[in-house]
Amino acid sequence: MKKASPYRRENKKNDKLNLLLFYILPFIVFNGILFFLVTSRPRFDIEVGETSDYQTTVVTISQKSLLPVTEMSTSMDGEVLELQKVGSRQYAVSIHKNGALEVTMKNFNGMQRTVYEHINILDDAPPTVNESSIDEGILTIVFEDSQSGLDYDSIYAINSMNEELYPIAVDKVTNSATFAMDPDGLVVHASDLSGNEMQATFKSHKEGDLEVLTEDTVDGGEEVVEENEVEQ
């Protein structure tokens, strides 16, 4: 039997090695890169900044993917927001209200990604009446505002004669104010430090020995009616 020469065996090994190095591996690498380029979606981070006035904040969007971006947009509740470029891969947008921020980024390959970020650090809600009571014709109101805080200088009332009245006393520790009650109606106004205003109408009447206080609050478009009784 004729034996294969070492030279032929060496040639076969070289052929297999050449096939692997110059055909199979380049094919795998090329298709891997092509698959990445075709299917890669944008990656980005969204950072919501702090607020000093509870009325505005700045959101920073940082691109993390390597592929070029051809389109980028931001909107909130259907309103398109203007982006400003603040770095080579960073953009900023000013926010003036709470809501769902929608950020969309599109790569040159047509793949896109949309991310929603909920903004809730701004103060767009007016103060509320946490508690109210009447005692011997003196109305006491306890306000509540969980974000920017109550503007104590904004508290006043309008009586049934359409006269403007200021509180007898304001307690900044308990967020309360007291007024001399007008049984025919007292409309109390108060704002927070962001300028959101509320108003509440108070009336009182006697039912036997009971002094009854009714409250009609207008708060963000919603009306709340409460009734309190005080025994004399």
C-alpha positions as a Markdown table, in Angstrom:
| # | Residue | x | y | z |
|---|---|---|---|---|
| 1 | Met | 0.0 | 0.0 | 0.0 |
| 2 | Lys | 1.3 | 3.4 | -1.0 |
| 3 | Lys | 1.7 | 5.8 | 1.9 |
| 4 | Ala | 0.7 | 9.5 | 1.7 |
| 5 | Ser | 3.7 | 11.7 | 1.7 |
| 6 | Pro | 4.2 | 14.1 | 4.6 |
| 7 | Tyr | 4.2 | 17.0 | 2.1 |
| 8 | Arg | 0.6 | 16.2 | 1.0 |
| 9 | Arg | -0.6 | 15.9 | 4.6 |
| 10 | Glu | 1.0 | 19.2 | 5.3 |
| 11 | Asn | -0.7 | 20.8 | 2.3 |
| 12 | Lys | -4.1 | 19.5 | 3.4 |
| 13 | Lys | -3.6 | 21.0 | 6.9 |
| 14 | Asn | -2.6 | 24.3 | 5.3 |
| 15 | Asp | -5.7 | 24.3 | 3.1 |
| 16 | Lys | -8.0 | 23.8 | 6.0 |
| 17 | Leu | -6.3 | 26.5 | 8.0 |
| 18 | Asn | -6.5 | 28.9 | 5.1 |
| 19 | Leu | -10.2 | 28.1 | 4.6 |
| 20 | Leu | -10.8 | 28.8 | 8.3 |
| 21 | Leu | -8.7 | 32.0 | 8.5 |
| 22 | Phe | -9.5 | 33.6 | 5.1 |
| 23 | Tyr | -13.1 | 32.4 | 4.4 |
| 24 | Ile | -15.0 | 31.1 | 7.4 |
| 25 | Leu | -13.9 | 33.5 | 10.1 |
| 26 | Pro | -14.1 | 36.6 | 7.9 |
| 27 | Phe | -17.6 | 35.5 | 6.9 |
| 28 | Ile | -18.7 | 35.1 | 10.5 |
| 29 | Val | -17.1 | 38.4 | 11.5 |
| 30 | Phe | -18.6 | 40.3 | 8.5 |
| 31 | Asn | -22.1 | 38.9 | 9.1 |
| 32 | Gly | -21.8 | 39.6 | 12.8 |
| 33 | Ile | -20.9 | 43.3 | 12.1 |
| 34 | Leu | -23.6 | 43.5 | 9.5 |
| 35 | Phe | -26.2 | 42.1 | 11.9 |
| 36 | Phe | -25.2 | 44.6 | 14.5 |
| 37 | Leu | -25.4 | 47.5 | 12.1 |
| 38 | Val | -28.8 | 46.5 | 10.8 |
| 39 | Thr | -30.5 | 45.6 | 14.1 |
| 40 | Ser | -28.8 | 47.9 | 16.7 |
| 41 | Arg | -31.2 | 50.2 | 18.4 |
| 42 | Pro | -30.3 | 53.5 | 20.1 |
| 43 | Arg | -29.4 | 53.6 | 23.8 |
| 44 | Phe | -29.7 | 56.6 | 25.9 |
| 45 | Asp | -30.1 | 57.8 | 29.5 |
| 46 | Ile | -32.6 | 60.3 | 30.8 |
| 47 | Glu | -31.7 | 62.4 | 33.9 |
| 48 | Val | -34.3 | 64.7 | 35.6 |
| 49 | Gly | -32.6 | 67.6 | 37.3 |
| 50 | Glu | -33.5 | 69.2 | 40.6 |
| 51 | Thr | -35.8 | 72.3 | 40.8 |
| 52 | Ser | -35.2 | 75.4 | 42.8 |
| 53 | Asp | -38.5 | 77.1 | 42.2 |
| 54 | Tyr | -40.8 | 74.1 | 41.7 |
| 55 | Gln | -41.9 | 75.6 | 38.3 |
| 56 | Thr | -39.1 | 74.5 | 36.0 |
| 57 | Thr | -36.6 | 71.7 | 35.7 |
| 58 | Val | -34.1 | 70.5 | 33.1 |
| 59 | Val | -34.0 | 67.0 | 31.7 |
| 60 | Thr | -30.6 | 65.8 | 30.2 |
| 61 | Ile | -30.6 | 63.1 | 27.6 |
| 62 | Ser | -27.2 | 61.3 | 27.1 |
| 63 | Gln | -26.6 | 59.1 | 24.0 |
| 64 | Lys | -24.9 | 55.8 | 24.9 |
| 65 | Ser | -25.0 | 53.9 | 21.6 |
| 66 | Leu | -22.1 | 54.3 | 19.1 |
| 67 | Leu | -24.0 | 54.5 | 15.9 |
| 68 | Pro | -24.9 | 57.9 | 14.5 |
| 69 | Val | -28.4 | 59.3 | 15.3 |
| 70 | Thr | -30.4 | 60.8 | 12.5 |
| 71 | Glu | -33.5 | 61.9 | 14.4 |
| 72 | Met | -34.3 | 62.8 | 18.0 |
| 73 | Ser | -37.5 | 64.3 | 19.4 |
| 74 | Thr | -39.1 | 65.0 | 22.8 |
| 75 | Ser | -42.7 | 65.8 | 23.7 |
| 76 | Met | -45.0 | 66.0 | 26.6 |
| 77 | Asp | -48.8 | 65.5 | 26.4 |
| 78 | Gly | -48.6 | 65.9 | 22.7 |
| 79 | Glu | -46.6 | 69.2 | 22.8 |
| 80 | Val | -43.3 | 69.1 | 21.0 |
| 81 | Leu | -40.4 | 70.3 | 23.2 |
| 82 | Glu | -37.3 | 72.0 | 21.9 |
| 83 | Leu | -34.0 | 70.2 | 22.4 |
| 84 | Gln | -30.7 | 72.0 | 23.0 |
| 85 | Lys | -27.3 | 70.3 | 22.4 |
| 86 | Val | -25.1 | 70.7 | 25.5 |
| 87 | Gly | -22.4 | 68.2 | 24.6 |
| 88 | Ser | -21.1 | 65.9 | 21.9 |
| 89 | Arg | -23.7 | 63.3 | 22.9 |
| 90 | Gln | -25.8 | 65.2 | 25.3 |
| 91 | Tyr | -29.1 | 67.2 | 24.9 |
| 92 | Ala | -31.2 | 69.2 | 27.3 |
| 93 | Val | -34.8 | 70.2 | 27.4 |
| 94 | Ser | -36.6 | 72.6 | 29.8 |
| 95 | Ile | -39.8 | 71.3 | 31.5 |
| 96 | His | -42.4 | 73.6 | 32.9 |
| 97 | Lys | -45.1 | 71.1 | 34.0 |
| 98 | Asn | -45.6 | 67.6 | 35.4 |
| 99 | Gly | -46.5 | 64.8 | 33.0 |
| 100 | Ala | -45.1 | 62.0 | 30.9 |
| 101 | Leu | -42.0 | 63.0 | 28.9 |
| 102 | Glu | -41.6 | 61.1 | 25.6 |
| 103 | Val | -38.1 | 60.8 | 24.2 |
| 104 | Thr | -37.6 | 59.1 | 20.7 |
| 105 | Met | -34.2 | 58.5 | 19.1 |
| 106 | Lys | -33.6 | 57.0 | 15.7 |
| 107 | Asn | -30.4 | 55.5 | 14.3 |
| 108 | Phe | -29.1 | 55.8 | 10.8 |
| 109 | Asn | -30.2 | 52.2 | 10.2 |
| 110 | Gly | -33.8 | 53.1 | 10.8 |
| 111 | Met | -34.1 | 51.4 | 14.2 |
| 112 | Gln | -35.6 | 53.6 | 16.9 |
| 113 | Arg | -36.3 | 53.6 | 20.6 |
| 114 | Thr | -38.9 | 55.5 | 22.6 |
| 115 | Val | -38.7 | 55.9 | 26.4 |
| 116 | Tyr | -41.2 | 57.6 | 28.7 |
| 117 | Glu | -40.1 | 59.4 | 31.9 |
| 118 | His | -42.6 | 60.6 | 34.4 |
| 119 | Ile | -42.0 | 64.1 | 35.7 |
| 120 | Asn | -43.6 | 64.8 | 39.1 |
| 121 | Ile | -41.3 | 67.2 | 41.0 |
| 122 | Leu | -42.9 | 70.4 | 39.8 |
| 123 | Asp | -45.7 | 72.2 | 41.8 |
| 124 | Asp | -48.7 | 72.6 | 39.6 |
| 125 | Ala | -51.3 | 71.9 | 42.3 |
| 126 | Pro | -52.8 | 74.7 | 44.6 |
| 127 | Pro | -52.9 | 74.5 | 48.4 |
| 128 | Thr | -55.7 | 72.6 | 50.0 |
| 129 | Val | -57.8 | 73.0 | 53.1 |
| 130 | Asn | -56.7 | 70.3 | 55.5 |
| 131 | Glu | -59.0 | 71.3 | 58.3 |
| 132 | Ser | -61.5 | 74.0 | 59.2 |
| 133 | Ser | -63.5 | 74.9 | 62.3 |
| 134 | Ile | -65.4 | 77.7 | 63.9 |
| 135 | Asp | -65.6 | 78.8 | 67.5 |
| 136 | Glu | -67.5 | 81.8 | 68.8 |
| 137 | Gly | -67.5 | 83.5 | 65.4 |
| 138 | Ile | -63.8 | 82.9 | 64.7 |
| 139 | Leu | -63.0 | 80.8 | 61.6 |
| 140 | Thr | -59.8 | 78.7 | 61.7 |
| 141 | Ile | -58.4 | 77.2 | 58.5 |
| 142 | Val | -55.5 | 74.8 | 58.3 |
| 143 | Phe | -53.9 | 74.7 | 54.9 |
| 144 | Glu | -51.7 | 72.1 | 53.3 |
| 145 | Asp | -49.2 | 72.3 | 50.4 |
| 146 | Ser | -46.6 | 69.5 | 50.1 |
| 147 | Gln | -44.3 | 71.0 | 47.5 |
| 148 | Ser | -43.3 | 74.7 | 47.2 |
| 149 | Gly | -45.1 | 75.6 | 50.4 |
| 150 | Leu | -47.8 | 78.1 | 51.4 |
| 151 | Asp | -47.4 | 81.8 | 50.6 |
| 152 | Tyr | -48.6 | 83.3 | 53.8 |
| 153 | Asp | -48.8 | 86.8 | 52.4 |
| 154 | Ser | -51.3 | 85.6 | 49.8 |
| 155 | Ile | -54.0 | 84.7 | 52.3 |
| 156 | Tyr | -57.0 | 86.9 | 52.4 |
| 157 | Ala | -60.8 | 86.7 | 52.3 |
| 158 | Ile | -63.8 | 88.5 | 50.7 |
| 159 | Asn | -66.9 | 88.9 | 52.8 |
| 160 | Ser | -70.6 | 89.1 | 51.7 |
| 161 | Met | -70.2 | 92.9 | 51.3 |
| 162 | Asn | -67.4 | 92.3 | 48.8 |
| 163 | Glu | -64.8 | 93.7 | 51.3 |
| 164 | Glu | -61.3 | 92.4 | 51.4 |
| 165 | Leu | -60.3 | 91.0 | 54.8 |
| 166 | Tyr | -56.9 | 89.9 | 56.1 |
| 167 | Pro | -56.4 | 87.2 | 58.7 |
| 168 | Ile | -56.6 | 88.0 | 62.4 |
| 169 | Ala | -53.6 | 85.7 | 62.8 |
| 170 | Val | -51.4 | 83.4 | 60.8 |
| 171 | Asp | -49.5 | 80.5 | 62.3 |
| 172 | Lys | -46.6 | 79.4 | 60.1 |
| 173 | Val | -45.9 | 76.4 | 62.3 |
| 174 | Thr | -49.4 | 74.9 | 61.8 |
| 175 | Asn | -50.1 | 76.5 | 58.4 |
| 176 | Ser | -53.3 | 78.0 | 59.8 |
| 177 | Ala | -55.1 | 81.3 | 59.5 |
| 178 | Thr | -58.0 | 82.8 | 61.5 |
| 179 | Phe | -60.7 | 85.2 | 60.3 |
| 180 | Ala | -63.7 | 86.9 | 61.9 |
| 181 | Met | -66.5 | 84.9 | 60.3 |
| 182 | Asp | -69.2 | 86.4 | 58.1 |
| 183 | Pro | -72.3 | 84.1 | 58.5 |
| 184 | Asp | -73.4 | 85.1 | 55.0 |
| 185 | Gly | -70.3 | 83.9 | 53.4 |
| 186 | Leu | -66.5 | 84.3 | 53.5 |
| 187 | Val | -64.4 | 83.4 | 50.4 |
| 188 | Val | -60.9 | 82.6 | 51.4 |
| 189 | His | -58.0 | 82.8 | 48.9 |
| 190 | Ala | -54.5 | 81.4 | 49.3 |
| 191 | Ser | -51.6 | 80.6 | 47.0 |
| 192 | Asp | -48.4 | 78.6 | 47.2 |
| 193 | Leu | -45.0 | 79.9 | 46.4 |
| 194 | Ser | -45.4 | 78.7 | 42.8 |
| 195 | Gly | -48.4 | 80.9 | 42.3 |
| 196 | Asn | -51.1 | 78.2 | 42.3 |
| 197 | Glu | -54.2 | 79.6 | 43.9 |
| 198 | Met | -57.2 | 78.0 | 45.6 |
| 199 | Gln | -60.3 | 79.5 | 47.0 |
| 200 | Ala | -62.8 | 78.2 | 49.5 |
| 201 | Thr | -66.2 | 79.6 | 50.5 |
| 202 | Phe | -67.3 | 79.2 | 54.2 |
| 203 | Lys | -70.7 | 79.9 | 55.6 |
| 204 | Ser | -72.1 | 79.3 | 59.1 |
| 205 | His | -75.6 | 79.1 | 60.7 |
| 206 | Lys | -77.1 | 77.9 | 63.9 |
| 207 | Glu | -79.0 | 74.7 | 64.4 |
| 208 | Gly | -80.2 | 74.9 | 68.0 |
| 209 | Asp | -77.1 | 75.0 | 70.1 |
| 210 | Leu | -74.9 | 74.0 | 67.2 |
| 211 | Glu | -72.9 | 76.4 | 65.1 |
| 212 | Val | -72.7 | 74.7 | 61.7 |
| 213 | Leu | -69.8 | 75.5 | 59.3 |
| 214 | Thr | -70.1 | 74.6 | 55.6 |
| 215 | Glu | -67.1 | 74.7 | 53.3 |
| 216 | Asp | -67.2 | 74.8 | 49.5 |
| 217 | Thr | -63.7 | 74.4 | 48.1 |
| 218 | Val | -62.6 | 75.0 | 44.6 |
| 219 | Asp | -59.4 | 73.1 | 44.2 |
| 220 | Gly | -57.9 | 72.4 | 40.7 |
| 221 | Gly | -61.3 | 72.5 | 39.1 |
| 222 | Glu | -62.8 | 70.1 | 41.6 |
| 223 | Glu | -65.5 | 71.2 | 44.1 |
| 224 | Val | -65.6 | 69.7 | 47.6 |
| 225 | Val | -68.4 | 70.5 | 50.1 |
| 226 | Glu | -67.9 | 69.8 | 53.8 |
| 227 | Glu | -70.0 | 70.5 | 56.9 |
| 228 | Asn | -68.7 | 70.9 | 60.4 |
| 229 | Glu | -70.8 | 71.3 | 63.6 |
| 230 | Val | -69.7 | 73.0 | 66.8 |
| 231 | Glu | -71.7 | 72.8 | 70.0 |
| 232 | Gln | -72.1 | 76.1 | 71.8 |
